[in-house]
Amino acid sequence: MHERGMQGQPLQLEEGWLCLDFANTVSWHASARPQEKLNTYADLVAWARSVRLVEDKAADRLLTEAAQRPEEAQAALHAARALREAIYRVFAAVAAGADPAPADLDTVNEALARGMVYLRVARAGDEFRWWWDVPRGSLTGMLWPVARSAAELLTSDDLSRVGQCADEDGCGWLFFDVSKNHSRRWCGPGCANRAKARRFYARIKQAGEDQ
Ligand SMILES: [Zn+2]
């Protein structure tokens, strides 16, 4: 499946799935001190813009409307974080071979139900595309394709490719393993090198104690 943005444009994703990129908007997600990247509604819009989910013009419009209705923007941010945490926990459970909590699946389904009524198919050149007919003034429209992405991934044949960084300090990054033999363990070189260094020092320590 090739996910697309709100207006049918191609996305720019790190892990190939919108729901996983969204889940990764917290650093050290599996640690005792997770670092939030979405601290304001503007952060949420900036993320949506960065992955091309929302086009520049639409993003500017969202920021203007959020400035006029700060309380609603704050509520939208809270809804976004709640959906993200539910998605994170669902796929972290899947990656660990465990059952996701029904309440988290409910949260995904609620966002899905809210959004799907605005999903349309439209002619784009010589092909057809999904696009989202977001009502004017809605501040949460960008969450609907995220929920749909989670539903698509959960029901896809590739679900077993979902993994979580094996970092012991709690990096928690969720990834989609495209390696041939499903051998990916780390989010990237940072965590892989730290693990390598840790093994190296553990060996030295062990050798010291053995003497
Ligand atoms: Zn990592």
Boltz pocket constraint, residues with backbone or C-beta under 6 A from the ligand:
constraints:
  - pocket:
      binder: B
      contacts: [[A, 165], [A, 166], [A, 167], [A, 171], [A, 172], [A, 173], [A, 186], [A, 187], [A, 188], [A, 191]]
      max_distance: 6.0
